[in-house]
Amino acid sequence: MRKLILAIDFNNFVFRGYYGEKLFNSKGMNVNAIKNFFLKLRGLKDSLNPDYIVFANDLSRDKTFRRKLYKAYKAQRKPKDDDIVEQMKYIQQITALLGFPFINHEEYEADDVLGMISRLGLDHDMDTVIVSSDKDLYQLVDDHVFLYSFRENELIDRIWLDENYRLTPTQWVELKMLQGDRSDNIPGVDGIGEVTALKLMQHYNDIESIYQHLGYLKPKTKLLLEQGRNGLDLTRELVTIVTDYRRLNLSLDSLTRTEIDAEEVFRTLNELELDLDYIMRFSLFHGKIE
């Protein structure tokens, strides 16, 4: 039976529990994201029973290889609110005290780390479930790599991707190349939006074939594609997730859980005035992961 890696997009996971009703302690600190984070983590551990749980997080927007390639990459992103930043620090502190590893590097984003972990799992005959609502990660889906999205509330696999988009994971990269990504400031083919890009990919299967059939397209679409052709190589680098785990010297030891500092966990929870004893005692403390 194949072992299972649960690889979690840390920032994305935290934000899933942040928006909604706030929960203030007597010190006036909002702790809703902290509580929701561990409730969701407990649920995932109990339902999937993974052999490894590992978190990937971002360190820097300015020093990533994508920012070096393209200065406008994510340059429009606003700083996080102080509220969520403070809660994230506590969440990371408690999670580390529970022994769960964090993997990060200033040159790579969490998506790349998740890609590296999934490739590491494949090379060791393991399954990986990536937890994130980030659609960019669809390109990582494989026969043994799945994406769990709270937005879809189901495991996303090759069949799901085909049924919902009629695309393969590899085609998802080229879809992103055509349409770009406004949220990340990634340029696509100017004027080609999501609907047109999807129709082109579904009909012609890949970008090379699209450009081989320009004469069959509407004049305006043909012109836009001709004008945007020179920028596609850069866009491919920006949208393609890195999976070569040798770049960070990752091994199964990188995923291994360390000893739990129970005393410090409960001290921190008391400081936050969070009654999460039952979560810790009966789920995240017991049934220790390798």
C-alpha positions, 0 to 999 in steps of 0.5 A: 500500500502506498504511503500518503504525503499531505502537503499544505499550502500554509498561507492559503490554508490560514486565509481559509479560516480567517475570513468570517466571524472574528473571535476575540480573547480578553486581550482584544486579539482576534484568534479566529484564524488560529482556531479554524486552522487547527480544526481544519488540520485535525479534520484532514488528519483524521479523514486522510490518515497521512504518513507525513504532514508538511507545510510549504510557505513563502518567504519573500516576494522580492527575491523569488526567481520569478521577480528576477525574471519579471519585475512586475510579478506580484508587484501590485500585491498589498501587504497583509493586515497586521491582524492576520500577520500576527495570527500567522506567527502564532499558527506557525509557532504552534505547528512547529512545536507540534513537530510538523516541518515547514519547507521554504526558500526565498527563491521559490514560492510555496507552489514550487515547494509543493511541486517539489514535494509531489515529485519527491513522493512520486519518485518514492512510490507515494501518493500526495494530496496537496491542500490549496484552493490555488488553481495554478496547482492543477498542473501538478495533478497526476495519477498519484498527485491530488489537489484538495480544495476547500472551495470545491470540497473534493479531491481534484484528479485528472478525471475531475480536470477533464470533466470540468475543463476538458484539459490535462494538467500539462494543458493547464500550463499553456492555458495560463500562458495564453490568458495570463494571470491578473492576480499575479501580474503575469502577462498572457496574450494581450486581449485573449481572456479566459473564455477564448483561451479555454476554447482554443486549448480545448479545440487545438490541444496546445499552443503550437497547434494553435499557431499552426492554425492561425488562418482558421481563426477570426481576424482579431484573434489571429492578430492578438496571437501574432502580436503576443507570440514573442512574450510566451517564452517568458510567460511559460517560465512564470507559470510553470511550477518547479518540481525538481526537489534536488534544488532544495536537497529535499529528501524524506527526512525533510518531511519527517515529523520531529518531537512534540513540545507539549508543554510549550504548545499548551502554554501558548494556547493558554496565552491565546485563551484558546481551549483546544485541548481536545483537538491536540490530545485526541488528534494531533498529539496521538497517532504520531506521524512518522 
